[in-house]
Amino acid sequence: ILILGIILGYAMIHEYRIYLDDHYKARYSFRDFIKRERFYIYLFFASIFIFLTNLLYFLE
């Protein structure tokens, strides 16, 4: 989970930096960052859910 979080975090930051470079009038905003990188956040939460579901299944 930690490695997945690091990879997705890097991808989110990299993609947002490219967006800021392409749109020179845009300023950094945490709210805008969250809004634009929703896909990666949902992907991370879905991965955690799948991981925990599998963990609970194997522990039974």
C-alpha positions in Angstrom: 0.0 0.0 0.0 2.9 2.4 0.8 4.6 1.8 -2.5 1.3 2.3 -4.4 0.7 5.5 -2.4 4.1 6.8 -3.3 3.7 6.0 -7.0 0.3 7.6 -7.2 1.4 10.6 -5.3 4.3 11.1 -7.7 2.0 10.7 -10.7 -0.5 13.2 -9.3 2.2 15.8 -8.6 3.9 15.3 -12.0 0.6 15.6 -13.9 -0.4 18.7 -12.0 3.0 20.3 -12.7 2.5 19.6 -16.4 -1.0 21.2 -16.2 0.5 24.3 -14.5 3.2 24.6 -17.1 0.7 24.4 -19.9 -1.6 26.9 -18.4 0.6 29.8 -17.4 -2.3 31.8 -15.9 -3.2 29.0 -13.5 -2.0 29.2 -10.0 -1.4 26.4 -7.5 -4.4 25.8 -5.3 -4.8 22.7 -3.1 -8.6 22.7 -3.9 -7.8 22.7 -7.7 -5.2 20.0 -7.2 -7.7 17.7 -5.5 -10.3 18.5 -8.1 -8.0 17.7 -11.0 -6.4 14.6 -9.5 -9.6 13.0 -8.4 -9.0 9.9 -10.6 -5.8 9.0 -8.8 -7.4 9.5 -5.4 -10.3 7.3 -6.3 -7.9 4.7 -7.7 -5.9 4.7 -4.4 -9.0 4.3 -2.3 -10.3 1.5 -4.6 -6.9 -0.3 -4.3 -6.9 0.0 -0.5 -10.5 -1.4 -0.5 -9.5 -4.4 -2.7 -6.4 -5.0 -0.6 -8.3 -5.0 2.7 -11.0 -7.2 1.2 -8.5 -9.8 0.1 -6.7 -9.6 3.5 -10.0 -10.2 5.4 -10.8 -13.1 3.0 -7.5 -14.8 3.6 -7.6 -14.3 7.3 -10.9 -16.2 7.7 
